[in-house]
Each structure stands twice: as C-alpha cells, then as structure tokens.
Amino acid sequence: AVGWTLALVVATYLRSSSPSPADAPVAGELRCQCLQTEAALIHPKHIAHVELIPKGHHCEVQEVIATMKNGKKVCLDPTAPWVKLIDLTYKLQEKNFEG
C-alpha cells in the first residue's frame, strides 16, 4: 500500500515536470550533473519536482534530480528501489499520454 501511495504522489509531481527544450543541456553543460547521489527514502511531501535525465552523450548514467520544496536540489540514486518506482511511474505516464 505504501508503494502505491508513493507512486501516486510521485506521479502528481511528474505530471508537471515534462521535459522541454529549455531543460536540455547547453554546450557548456555536457557532463553529469550529479556527483553524489542519495539512496535514502525522501518523503514525497518534501519533494516539489522530479527531473529524470536519461543517460546519453552528456553522462553515462541516468540522473534523477529532486527539487525539494525548500528549493534545494538532491540527486537521487537511480538504483535505489524507491527511485526505480519513480522511473517506472514516469515511463507509464509517458506511455499513457502517447495513447
């Protein structure tokens, strides 16, 4: 039950976080943004926004960046089970929006 509740709360945050061209890295930002990641569970009530950055030329690993309600940005460990749930929820939303 807690997992589904977390997924629902995260889905709400992700709905407002669709990628846009303005979010794409510019020439000077072609590197990983996360030097350290956090694996410990962060309660969804503290998260304002979640950004998923797929691996690519700029970085060899997927990056998950949470913006907290206090404005602080936290890089999440993409291998942590609760962060994988965020990724799955995001992918399901994309699939549902495509039709």
Gaussian input, Z-matrix of N, CA and C with variables (Angstrom, degrees):
# hf/3-21g

backbone

0 1
 N
 C     1     B1
 C     2     B2     1     A1
 N     3     B3     2     A2     1     D1
 C     4     B4     3     A3     2     D2
 C     5     B5     4     A4     3     D3
 N     6     B6     5     A5     4     D4
 C     7     B7     6     A6     5     D5
 C     8     B8     7     A7     6     D6
 N     9     B9     8     A8     7     D7
 C    10    B10     9     A9     8     D8
 C    11    B11    10    A10     9     D9
 N    12    B12    11    A11    10    D10
 C    13    B13    12    A12    11    D11
 C    14    B14    13    A13    12    D12
 N    15    B15    14    A14    13    D13
 C    16    B16    15    A15    14    D14
 C    17    B17    16    A16    15    D15
 N    18    B18    17    A17    16    D16
 C    19    B19    18    A18    17    D17
 C    20    B20    19    A19    18    D18
 N    21    B21    20    A20    19    D19
 C    22    B22    21    A21    20    D20
 C    23    B23    22    A22    21    D21
 N    24    B24    23    A23    22    D22
 C    25    B25    24    A24    23    D23
 C    26    B26    25    A25    24    D24
 N    27    B27    26    A26    25    D25
 C    28    B28    27    A27    26    D26
 C    29    B29    28    A28    27    D27
 N    30    B30    29    A29    28    D28
 C    31    B31    30    A30    29    D29
 C    32    B32    31    A31    30    D30
 N    33    B33    32    A32    31    D31
 C    34    B34    33    A33    32    D32
 C    35    B35    34    A34    33    D33
 N    36    B36    35    A35    34    D34
 C    37    B37    36    A36    35    D35
 C    38    B38    37    A37    36    D36
 N    39    B39    38    A38    37    D37
 C    40    B40    39    A39    38    D38
 C    41    B41    40    A40    39    D39
 N    42    B42    41    A41    40    D40
 C    43    B43    42    A42    41    D41
 C    44    B44    43    A43    42    D42
 N    45    B45    44    A44    43    D43
 C    46    B46    45    A45    44    D44
 C    47    B47    46    A46    45    D45
 N    48    B48    47    A47    46    D46
 C    49    B49    48    A48    47    D47
 C    50    B50    49    A49    48    D48
 N    51    B51    50    A50    49    D49
 C    52    B52    51    A51    50    D50
 C    53    B53    52    A52    51    D51
 N    54    B54    53    A53    52    D52
 C    55    B55    54    A54    53    D53
 C    56    B56    55    A55    54    D54
 N    57    B57    56    A56    55    D55
 C    58    B58    57    A57    56    D56
 C    59    B59    58    A58    57    D57
 N    60    B60    59    A59    58    D58
 C    61    B61    60    A60    59    D59
 C    62    B62    61    A61    60    D60
 N    63    B63    62    A62    61    D61
 C    64    B64    63    A63    62    D62
 C    65    B65    64    A64    63    D63
 N    66    B66    65    A65    64    D64
 C    67    B67    66    A66    65    D65
 C    68    B68    67    A67    66    D66
 N    69    B69    68    A68    67    D67
 C    70    B70    69    A69    68    D68
 C    71    B71    70    A70    69    D69
 N    72    B72    71    A71    70    D70
 C    73    B73    72    A72    71    D71
 C    74    B74    73    A73    72    D72
 N    75    B75    74    A74    73    D73
 C    76    B76    75    A75    74    D74
 C    77    B77    76    A76    75    D75
 N    78    B78    77    A77    76    D76
 C    79    B79    78    A78    77    D77
 C    80    B80    79    A79    78    D78
 N    81    B81    80    A80    79    D79
 C    82    B82    81    A81    80    D80
 C    83    B83    82    A82    81    D81
 N    84    B84    83    A83    82    D82
 C    85    B85    84    A84    83    D83
 C    86    B86    85    A85    84    D84
 N    87    B87    86    A86    85    D85
 C    88    B88    87    A87    86    D86
 C    89    B89    88    A88    87    D87
 N    90    B90    89    A89    88    D88
 C    91    B91    90    A90    89    D89
 C    92    B92    91    A91    90    D90
 N    93    B93    92    A92    91    D91
 C    94    B94    93    A93    92    D92
 C    95    B95    94    A94    93    D93
 N    96    B96    95    A95    94    D94
 C    97    B97    96    A96    95    D95
 C    98    B98    97    A97    96    D96
 N    99    B99    98    A98    97    D97
 C   100   B100    99    A99    98    D98
 C   101   B101   100   A100    99    D99
 N   102   B102   101   A101   100   D100
 C   103   B103   102   A102   101   D101
 C   104   B104   103   A103   102   D102
 N   105   B105   104   A104   103   D103
 C   106   B106   105   A105   104   D104
 C   107   B107   106   A106   105   D105
 N   108   B108   107   A107   106   D106
 C   109   B109   108   A108   107   D107
 C   110   B110   109   A109   108   D108
 N   111   B111   110   A110   109   D109
 C   112   B112   111   A111   110   D110
 C   113   B113   112   A112   111   D111
 N   114   B114   113   A113   112   D112
 C   115   B115   114   A114   113   D113
 C   116   B116   115   A115   114   D114
 N   117   B117   116   A116   115   D115
 C   118   B118   117   A117   116   D116
 C   119   B119   118   A118   117   D117
 N   120   B120   119   A119   118   D118
 C   121   B121   120   A120   119   D119
 C   122   B122   121   A121   120   D120
 N   123   B123   122   A122   121   D121
 C   124   B124   123   A123   122   D122
 C   125   B125   124   A124   123   D123
 N   126   B126   125   A125   124   D124
 C   127   B127   126   A126   125   D125
 C   128   B128   127   A127   126   D126
 N   129   B129   128   A128   127   D127
 C   130   B130   129   A129   128   D128
 C   131   B131   130   A130   129   D129
 N   132   B132   131   A131   130   D130
 C   133   B133   132   A132   131   D131
 C   134   B134   133   A133   132   D132
 N   135   B135   134   A134   133   D133
 C   136   B136   135   A135   134   D134
 C   137   B137   136   A136   135   D135
 N   138   B138   137   A137   136   D136
 C   139   B139   138   A138   137   D137
 C   140   B140   139   A139   138   D138
 N   141   B141   140   A140   139   D139
 C   142   B142   141   A141   140   D140
 C   143   B143   142   A142   141   D141
 N   144   B144   143   A143   142   D142
 C   145   B145   144   A144   143   D143
 C   146   B146   145   A145   144   D144
 N   147   B147   146   A146   145   D145
 C   148   B148   147   A147   146   D146
 C   149   B149   148   A148   147   D147
 N   150   B150   149   A149   148   D148
 C   151   B151   150   A150   149   D149
 C   152   B152   151   A151   150   D150
 N   153   B153   152   A152   151   D151
 C   154   B154   153   A153   152   D152
 C   155   B155   154   A154   153   D153
 N   156   B156   155   A155   154   D154
 C   157   B157   156   A156   155   D155
 C   158   B158   157   A157   156   D156
 N   159   B159   158   A158   157   D157
 C   160   B160   159   A159   158   D158
 C   161   B161   160   A160   159   D159
 N   162   B162   161   A161   160   D160
 C   163   B163   162   A162   161   D161
 C   164   B164   163   A163   162   D162
 N   165   B165   164   A164   163   D163
 C   166   B166   165   A165   164   D164
 C   167   B167   166   A166   165   D165
 N   168   B168   167   A167   166   D166
 C   169   B169   168   A168   167   D167
 C   170   B170   169   A169   168   D168
 N   171   B171   170   A170   169   D169
 C   172   B172   171   A171   170   D170
 C   173   B173   172   A172   171   D171
 N   174   B174   173   A173   172   D172
 C   175   B175   174   A174   173   D173
 C   176   B176   175   A175   174   D174
 N   177   B177   176   A176   175   D175
 C   178   B178   177   A177   176   D176
 C   179   B179   178   A178   177   D177
 N   180   B180   179   A179   178   D178
 C   181   B181   180   A180   179   D179
 C   182   B182   181   A181   180   D180
 N   183   B183   182   A182   181   D181
 C   184   B184   183   A183   182   D182
 C   185   B185   184   A184   183   D183
 N   186   B186   185   A185   184   D184
 C   187   B187   186   A186   185   D185
 C   188   B188   187   A187   186   D186
 N   189   B189   188   A188   187   D187
 C   190   B190   189   A189   188   D188
 C   191   B191   190   A190   189   D189
 N   192   B192   191   A191   190   D190
 C   193   B193   192   A192   191   D191
 C   194   B194   193   A193   192   D192
 N   195   B195   194   A194   193   D193
 C   196   B196   195   A195   194   D194
 C   197   B197   196   A196   195   D195
 N   198   B198   197   A197   196   D196
 C   199   B199   198   A198   197   D197
 C   200   B200   199   A199   198   D198
 N   201   B201   200   A200   199   D199
 C   202   B202   201   A201   200   D200
 C   203   B203   202   A202   201   D201
 N   204   B204   203   A203   202   D202
 C   205   B205   204   A204   203   D203
 C   206   B206   205   A205   204   D204
 N   207   B207   206   A206   205   D205
 C   208   B208   207   A207   206   D206
 C   209   B209   208   A208   207   D207
 N   210   B210   209   A209   208   D208
 C   211   B211   210   A210   209   D209
 C   212   B212   211   A211   210   D210
 N   213   B213   212   A212   211   D211
 C   214   B214   213   A213   212   D212
 C   215   B215   214   A214   213   D213
 N   216   B216   215   A215   214   D214
 C   217   B217   216   A216   215   D215
 C   218   B218   217   A217   216   D216
 N   219   B219   218   A218   217   D217
 C   220   B220   219   A219   218   D218
 C   221   B221   220   A220   219   D219
 N   222   B222   221   A221   220   D220
 C   223   B223   222   A222   221   D221
 C   224   B224   223   A223   222   D222
 N   225   B225   224   A224   223   D223
 C   226   B226   225   A225   224   D224
 C   227   B227   226   A226   225   D225
 N   228   B228   227   A227   226   D226
 C   229   B229   228   A228   227   D227
 C   230   B230   229   A229   228   D228
 N   231   B231   230   A230   229   D229
 C   232   B232   231   A231   230   D230
 C   233   B233   232   A232   231   D231
 N   234   B234   233   A233   232   D232
 C   235   B235   234   A234   233   D233
 C   236   B236   235   A235   234   D234
 N   237   B237   236   A236   235   D235
 C   238   B238   237   A237   236   D236
 C   239   B239   238   A238   237   D237
 N   240   B240   239   A239   238   D238
 C   241   B241   240   A240   239   D239
 C   242   B242   241   A241   240   D240
 N   243   B243   242   A242   241   D241
 C   244   B244   243   A243   242   D242
 C   245   B245   244   A244   243   D243
 N   246   B246   245   A245   244   D244
 C   247   B247   246   A246   245   D245
 C   248   B248   247   A247   246   D246
 N   249   B249   248   A248   247   D247
 C   250   B250   249   A249   248   D248
 C   251   B251   250   A250   249   D249
 N   252   B252   251   A251   250   D250
 C   253   B253   252   A252   251   D251
 C   254   B254   253   A253   252   D252
 N   255   B255   254   A254   253   D253
 C   256   B256   255   A255   254   D254
 C   257   B257   256   A256   255   D255
 N   258   B258   257   A257   256   D256
 C   259   B259   258   A258   257   D257
 C   260   B260   259   A259   258   D258
 N   261   B261   260   A260   259   D259
 C   262   B262   261   A261   260   D260
 C   263   B263   262   A262   261   D261
 N   264   B264   263   A263   262   D262
 C   265   B265   264   A264   263   D263
 C   266   B266   265   A265   264   D264
 N   267   B267   266   A266   265   D265
 C   268   B268   267   A267   266   D266
 C   269   B269   268   A268   267   D267
 N   270   B270   269   A269   268   D268
 C   271   B271   270   A270   269   D269
 C   272   B272   271   A271   270   D270
 N   273   B273   272   A272   271   D271
 C   274   B274   273   A273   272   D272
 C   275   B275   274   A274   273   D273
 N   276   B276   275   A275   274   D274
 C   277   B277   276   A276   275   D275
 C   278   B278   277   A277   276   D276
 N   279   B279   278   A278   277   D277
 C   280   B280   279   A279   278   D278
 C   281   B281   280   A280   279   D279
 N   282   B282   281   A281   280   D280
 C   283   B283   282   A282   281   D281
 C   284   B284   283   A283   282   D282
 N   285   B285   284   A284   283   D283
 C   286   B286   285   A285   284   D284
 C   287   B287   286   A286   285   D285
 N   288   B288   287   A287   286   D286
 C   289   B289   288   A288   287   D287
 C   290   B290   289   A289   288   D288
 N   291   B291   290   A290   289   D289
 C   292   B292   291   A291   290   D290
 C   293   B293   292   A292   291   D291
 N   294   B294   293   A293   292   D292
 C   295   B295   294   A294   293   D293
 C   296   B296   295   A295   294   D294

   B1=1.4553
   B2=1.5245
   B3=1.3384
   B4=1.4584
   B5=1.5266
   B6=1.3431
   B7=1.4622
   B8=1.5115
   B9=1.3317
   B10=1.4685
   B11=1.5188
   B12=1.3331
   B13=1.4566
   B14=1.5212
   B15=1.3391
   B16=1.4580
   B17=1.5215
   B18=1.3289
   B19=1.4647
   B20=1.5241
   B21=1.3154
   B22=1.4575
   B23=1.5255
   B24=1.3284
   B25=1.4609
   B26=1.5258
   B27=1.3234
   B28=1.4615
   B29=1.5215
   B30=1.3213
   B31=1.4635
   B32=1.5238
   B33=1.3236
   B34=1.4573
   B35=1.5261
   B36=1.3318
   B37=1.4588
   B38=1.5172
   B39=1.3308
   B40=1.4562
   B41=1.5155
   B42=1.3104
   B43=1.4629
   B44=1.5252
   B45=1.3264
   B46=1.4640
   B47=1.5199
   B48=1.3366
   B49=1.4611
   B50=1.5200
   B51=1.3310
   B52=1.4616
   B53=1.5195
   B54=1.3281
   B55=1.4592
   B56=1.5233
   B57=1.3083
   B58=1.4565
   B59=1.5210
   B60=1.3278
   B61=1.4626
   B62=1.5233
   B63=1.3205
   B64=1.4615
   B65=1.5207
   B66=1.3523
   B67=1.4529
   B68=1.5222
   B69=1.3228
   B70=1.4620
   B71=1.5252
   B72=1.3399
   B73=1.4602
   B74=1.5247
   B75=1.3185
   B76=1.4584
   B77=1.5222
   B78=1.3225
   B79=1.4663
   B80=1.5275
   B81=1.3193
   B82=1.4583
   B83=1.5156
   B84=1.3231
   B85=1.4598
   B86=1.5224
   B87=1.3082
   B88=1.4567
   B89=1.5245
   B90=1.3316
   B91=1.4545
   B92=1.5244
   B93=1.3232
   B94=1.4652
   B95=1.5282
   B96=1.3119
   B97=1.4542
   B98=1.5207
   B99=1.3429
   B100=1.4631
   B101=1.5215
   B102=1.3287
   B103=1.4559
   B104=1.5248
   B105=1.3231
   B106=1.4612
   B107=1.5145
   B108=1.3469
   B109=1.4615
   B110=1.5152
   B111=1.3095
   B112=1.4626
   B113=1.5160
   B114=1.3384
   B115=1.4616
   B116=1.5252
   B117=1.3257
   B118=1.4670
   B119=1.5257
   B120=1.3230
   B121=1.4634
   B122=1.5225
   B123=1.3043
   B124=1.4638
   B125=1.5165
   B126=1.3192
   B127=1.4652
   B128=1.5294
   B129=1.3309
   B130=1.4751
   B131=1.5221
   B132=1.3373
   B133=1.4717
   B134=1.5297
   B135=1.3438
   B136=1.4622
   B137=1.5294
   B138=1.3386
   B139=1.4634
   B140=1.5274
   B141=1.3347
   B142=1.4614
   B143=1.5253
   B144=1.3369
   B145=1.4659
   B146=1.5275
   B147=1.3190
   B148=1.4646
   B149=1.5247
   B150=1.3150
   B151=1.4620
   B152=1.5229
   B153=1.3229
   B154=1.4568
   B155=1.5220
   B156=1.3185
   B157=1.4600
   B158=1.5238
   B159=1.3323
   B160=1.4649
   B161=1.5272
   B162=1.3354
   B163=1.4660
   B164=1.5195
   B165=1.3109
   B166=1.4587
   B167=1.5115
   B168=1.3274
   B169=1.4653
   B170=1.5265
   B171=1.3185
   B172=1.4594
   B173=1.5220
   B174=1.3486
   B175=1.4584
   B176=1.5233
   B177=1.3334
   B178=1.4607
   B179=1.5255
   B180=1.3162
   B181=1.4645
   B182=1.5223
   B183=1.3328
   B184=1.4611
   B185=1.5267
   B186=1.3210
   B187=1.4596
   B188=1.5188
   B189=1.3262
   B190=1.4558
   B191=1.5245
   B192=1.3281
   B193=1.4575
   B194=1.5256
   B195=1.3330
   B196=1.4634
   B197=1.5229
   B198=1.3250
   B199=1.4530
   B200=1.5183
   B201=1.3158
   B202=1.4526
   B203=1.5315
   B204=1.3093
   B205=1.4650
   B206=1.5224
   B207=1.3454
   B208=1.4639
   B209=1.5321
   B210=1.3578
   B211=1.4533
   B212=1.5184
   B213=1.3184
   B214=1.4663
   B215=1.5254
   B216=1.3347
   B217=1.4629
   B218=1.5200
   B219=1.3388
   B220=1.4555
   B221=1.5228
   B222=1.3246
   B223=1.4608
   B224=1.5241
   B225=1.3224
   B226=1.4540
   B227=1.5203
   B228=1.3267
   B229=1.4617
   B230=1.5226
   B231=1.3418
   B232=1.4684
   B233=1.5271
   B234=1.3460
   B235=1.4666
   B236=1.5234
   B237=1.3278
   B238=1.4691
   B239=1.5296
   B240=1.3346
   B241=1.4756
   B242=1.5290
   B243=1.3338
   B244=1.4606
   B245=1.5300
   B246=1.3325
   B247=1.4666
   B248=1.5256
   B249=1.3329
   B250=1.4687
   B251=1.5258
   B252=1.3267
   B253=1.4640
   B254=1.5296
   B255=1.3237
   B256=1.4656
   B257=1.5248
   B258=1.3363
   B259=1.4653
   B260=1.5257
   B261=1.3278
   B262=1.4642
   B263=1.5247
   B264=1.3173
   B265=1.4630
   B266=1.5227
   B267=1.3267
   B268=1.4620
   B269=1.5260
   B270=1.3407
   B271=1.4627
   B272=1.5254
   B273=1.3278
   B274=1.4663
   B275=1.5229
   B276=1.3222
   B277=1.4663
   B278=1.5207
   B279=1.3342
   B280=1.4645
   B281=1.5166
   B282=1.3195
   B283=1.4578
   B284=1.5296
   B285=1.3324
   B286=1.4629
   B287=1.5255
   B288=1.3350
   B289=1.4579
   B290=1.5197
   B291=1.3468
   B292=1.4626
   B293=1.5159
   B294=1.3194
   B295=1.4585
   B296=1.4367
   A1=111.18
   A2=116.45
   A3=119.81
   A4=110.60
   A5=116.72
   A6=120.62
   A7=112.26
   A8=116.67
   A9=119.73
   A10=111.14
   A11=116.91
   A12=119.93
   A13=109.78
   A14=115.98
   A15=120.27
   A16=110.58
   A17=117.05
   A18=120.99
   A19=110.93
   A20=117.33
   A21=121.39
   A22=111.15
   A23=116.60
   A24=120.25
   A25=110.29
   A26=116.58
   A27=120.52
   A28=110.63
   A29=117.53
   A30=121.09
   A31=110.43
   A32=116.58
   A33=120.94
   A34=110.26
   A35=116.87
   A36=120.49
   A37=111.31
   A38=117.11
   A39=120.61
   A40=112.73
   A41=117.05
   A42=120.29
   A43=110.70
   A44=116.91
   A45=120.22
   A46=112.22
   A47=117.22
   A48=118.66
   A49=112.77
   A50=117.08
   A51=118.59
   A52=109.54
   A53=116.96
   A54=119.69
   A55=111.96
   A56=115.85
   A57=121.11
   A58=108.15
   A59=117.32
   A60=119.22
   A61=112.90
   A62=117.73
   A63=120.45
   A64=111.35
   A65=117.40
   A66=121.28
   A67=112.51
   A68=117.74
   A69=120.72
   A70=109.76
   A71=116.45
   A72=118.32
   A73=111.25
   A74=116.25
   A75=120.40
   A76=108.60
   A77=116.94
   A78=121.41
   A79=112.87
   A80=118.61
   A81=121.46
   A82=113.91
   A83=118.51
   A84=122.09
   A85=112.21
   A86=118.82
   A87=121.18
   A88=110.28
   A89=115.38
   A90=122.61
   A91=108.24
   A92=115.78
   A93=119.57
   A94=109.47
   A95=116.38
   A96=120.84
   A97=111.78
   A98=116.78
   A99=121.58
   A100=111.13
   A101=116.45
   A102=120.89
   A103=110.40
   A104=116.75
   A105=122.81
   A106=107.94
   A107=115.85
   A108=119.52
   A109=110.68
   A110=115.51
   A111=123.64
   A112=108.80
   A113=117.13
   A114=121.48
   A115=111.90
   A116=117.40
   A117=120.93
   A118=110.18
   A119=115.33
   A120=121.54
   A121=110.88
   A122=115.78
   A123=122.57
   A124=106.30
   A125=116.94
   A126=120.45
   A127=109.62
   A128=116.38
   A129=120.47
   A130=114.51
   A131=118.03
   A132=119.07
   A133=111.79
   A134=117.13
   A135=120.92
   A136=112.76
   A137=116.82
   A138=121.27
   A139=110.50
   A140=115.91
   A141=120.81
   A142=111.46
   A143=116.90
   A144=120.91
   A145=108.87
   A146=116.78
   A147=121.67
   A148=108.45
   A149=115.93
   A150=121.62
   A151=108.77
   A152=116.67
   A153=122.33
   A154=108.10
   A155=116.68
   A156=121.75
   A157=107.24
   A158=117.57
   A159=119.29
   A160=111.33
   A161=115.10
   A162=118.10
   A163=108.62
   A164=115.55
   A165=120.43
   A166=110.37
   A167=116.26
   A168=121.11
   A169=111.67
   A170=116.65
   A171=120.89
   A172=112.64
   A173=117.10
   A174=121.17
   A175=109.24
   A176=116.93
   A177=121.40
   A178=113.64
   A179=118.11
   A180=121.42
   A181=110.23
   A182=115.42
   A183=119.74
   A184=108.15
   A185=115.98
   A186=120.24
   A187=109.10
   A188=115.36
   A189=122.25
   A190=105.94
   A191=116.05
   A192=120.86
   A193=109.05
   A194=115.16
   A195=121.04
   A196=108.48
   A197=115.91
   A198=120.80
   A199=106.46
   A200=115.39
   A201=120.66
   A202=109.63
   A203=116.39
   A204=120.51
   A205=111.86
   A206=117.29
   A207=120.02
   A208=112.02
   A209=117.11
   A210=122.09
   A211=114.53
   A212=117.85
   A213=121.71
   A214=109.94
   A215=117.06
   A216=121.80
   A217=108.71
   A218=115.60
   A219=121.98
   A220=108.29
   A221=116.34
   A222=121.03
   A223=108.23
   A224=115.70
   A225=121.08
   A226=110.08
   A227=115.86
   A228=121.98
   A229=108.66
   A230=118.73
   A231=120.49
   A232=113.59
   A233=117.98
   A234=120.37
   A235=112.62
   A236=117.98
   A237=121.23
   A238=109.16
   A239=117.92
   A240=120.58
   A241=113.92
   A242=118.16
   A243=119.37
   A244=111.25
   A245=117.58
   A246=120.74
   A247=109.73
   A248=117.18
   A249=120.58
   A250=110.04
   A251=116.96
   A252=121.25
   A253=110.29
   A254=116.83
   A255=120.67
   A256=109.64
   A257=116.71
   A258=121.80
   A259=110.80
   A260=117.39
   A261=121.62
   A262=110.62
   A263=116.94
   A264=121.23
   A265=110.28
   A266=117.08
   A267=122.17
   A268=110.54
   A269=116.79
   A270=120.56
   A271=111.56
   A272=117.14
   A273=120.22
   A274=110.67
   A275=117.23
   A276=120.47
   A277=110.73
   A278=116.90
   A279=119.97
   A280=110.58
   A281=117.10
   A282=121.72
   A283=110.36
   A284=117.26
   A285=121.13
   A286=111.72
   A287=118.35
   A288=120.99
   A289=111.73
   A290=117.08
   A291=120.50
   A292=111.79
   A293=116.85
   A294=119.62
   A295=111.67
   D1=-39.52
   D2=179.89
   D3=-64.52
   D4=-39.45
   D5=179.36
   D6=-60.91
   D7=-43.97
   D8=179.99
   D9=-69.21
   D10=-35.92
   D11=176.99
   D12=-63.38
   D13=-45.02
   D14=178.12
   D15=-61.04
   D16=-43.22
   D17=179.74
   D18=-61.55
   D19=-40.90
   D20=179.98
   D21=-65.57
   D22=-43.87
   D23=179.19
   D24=-64.70
   D25=-43.62
   D26=179.67
   D27=-64.55
   D28=-39.03
   D29=178.89
   D30=-58.90
   D31=-37.70
   D32=178.25
   D33=-62.20
   D34=-43.28
   D35=179.47
   D36=-68.25
   D37=-38.85
   D38=-177.36
   D39=-71.22
   D40=-29.11
   D41=-178.98
   D42=-57.20
   D43=-34.37
   D44=-179.03
   D45=-92.13
   D46=7.08
   D47=-174.74
   D48=-118.14
   D49=38.32
   D50=178.99
   D51=-68.36
   D52=141.34
   D53=-177.17
   D54=-67.58
   D55=148.65
   D56=177.24
   D57=-136.28
   D58=162.02
   D59=179.41
   D60=-56.51
   D61=-30.05
   D62=179.57
   D63=-66.22
   D64=-23.52
   D65=-179.36
   D66=-84.78
   D67=-10.79
   D68=-177.56
   D69=-68.84
   D70=145.42
   D71=178.96
   D72=-64.70
   D73=141.64
   D74=176.08
   D75=-91.20
   D76=174.66
   D77=-173.41
   D78=-51.04
   D79=-39.02
   D80=-178.73
   D81=-78.72
   D82=-6.68
   D83=-176.32
   D84=-110.50
   D85=26.03
   D86=-178.02
   D87=-84.08
   D88=63.71
   D89=177.90
   D90=-156.12
   D91=167.18
   D92=177.33
   D93=-63.12
   D94=141.21
   D95=177.23
   D96=-89.93
   D97=-22.97
   D98=-175.74
   D99=-103.34
   D100=115.41
   D101=175.53
   D102=-91.52
   D103=-31.64
   D104=176.86
   D105=-132.03
   D106=148.55
   D107=178.98
   D108=-124.89
   D109=156.75
   D110=179.62
   D111=-109.36
   D112=124.91
   D113=179.70
   D114=-99.65
   D115=-20.62
   D116=-177.69
   D117=-66.96
   D118=142.88
   D119=-179.08
   D120=-61.16
   D121=130.78
   D122=174.02
   D123=-109.96
   D124=127.06
   D125=-177.69
   D126=-62.83
   D127=132.05
   D128=-177.83
   D129=-56.33
   D130=-25.09
   D131=-179.18
   D132=-66.54
   D133=-16.98
   D134=179.05
   D135=-91.80
   D136=-9.65
   D137=-175.37
   D138=-97.03
   D139=129.13
   D140=178.17
   D141=-96.39
   D142=-31.39
   D143=-172.35
   D144=-158.64
   D145=143.87
   D146=175.72
   D147=-125.65
   D148=131.19
   D149=178.98
   D150=-117.30
   D151=125.69
   D152=176.45
   D153=-104.00
   D154=122.14
   D155=179.54
   D156=-114.85
   D157=110.69
   D158=-178.94
   D159=-66.19
   D160=154.73
   D161=176.47
   D162=-65.10
   D163=152.50
   D164=-178.10
   D165=-173.55
   D166=-156.95
   D167=-178.54
   D168=-63.81
   D169=-30.78
   D170=-178.15
   D171=-75.58
   D172=-26.61
   D173=-175.65
   D174=-159.69
   D175=139.17
   D176=-176.04
   D177=-81.00
   D178=-8.40
   D179=-179.40
   D180=-125.34
   D181=153.11
   D182=174.31
   D183=-68.17
   D184=141.66
   D185=177.59
   D186=-117.39
   D187=139.94
   D188=177.84
   D189=-125.17
   D190=115.33
   D191=-176.01
   D192=-117.74
   D193=120.84
   D194=178.01
   D195=-101.07
   D196=131.22
   D197=172.30
   D198=-99.34
   D199=121.12
   D200=-177.47
   D201=-79.45
   D202=163.05
   D203=-179.66
   D204=-63.70
   D205=-22.56
   D206=177.36
   D207=-86.00
   D208=3.03
   D209=176.95
   D210=95.17
   D211=-13.18
   D212=-179.85
   D213=-70.61
   D214=139.39
   D215=177.01
   D216=-101.20
   D217=135.43
   D218=-179.30
   D219=-127.69
   D220=126.90
   D221=175.21
   D222=-83.22
   D223=125.50
   D224=-178.10
   D225=-97.21
   D226=147.72
   D227=178.63
   D228=-73.84
   D229=113.24
   D230=-177.12
   D231=-66.34
   D232=-11.07
   D233=178.33
   D234=-94.13
   D235=-7.61
   D236=178.21
   D237=-69.07
   D238=137.10
   D239=-176.75
   D240=-54.02
   D241=-41.87
   D242=-177.75
   D243=-71.58
   D244=-28.05
   D245=176.99
   D246=-75.74
   D247=-35.08
   D248=175.22
   D249=-61.15
   D250=-34.02
   D251=177.43
   D252=-64.43
   D253=-38.91
   D254=176.00
   D255=-61.29
   D256=-45.88
   D257=-179.56
   D258=-61.19
   D259=-44.67
   D260=179.35
   D261=-62.95
   D262=-43.62
   D263=179.18
   D264=-61.00
   D265=-42.22
   D266=179.22
   D267=-62.43
   D268=-45.37
   D269=-179.47
   D270=-65.01
   D271=-38.57
   D272=177.57
   D273=-65.45
   D274=-39.23
   D275=177.93
   D276=-63.45
   D277=-44.13
   D278=179.00
   D279=-59.58
   D280=-43.34
   D281=-179.32
   D282=-64.00
   D283=-41.86
   D284=-179.99
   D285=-67.40
   D286=-35.28
   D287=179.68
   D288=-73.28
   D289=-27.21
   D290=179.13
   D291=-73.21
   D292=-23.09
   D293=177.16
   D294=117.58

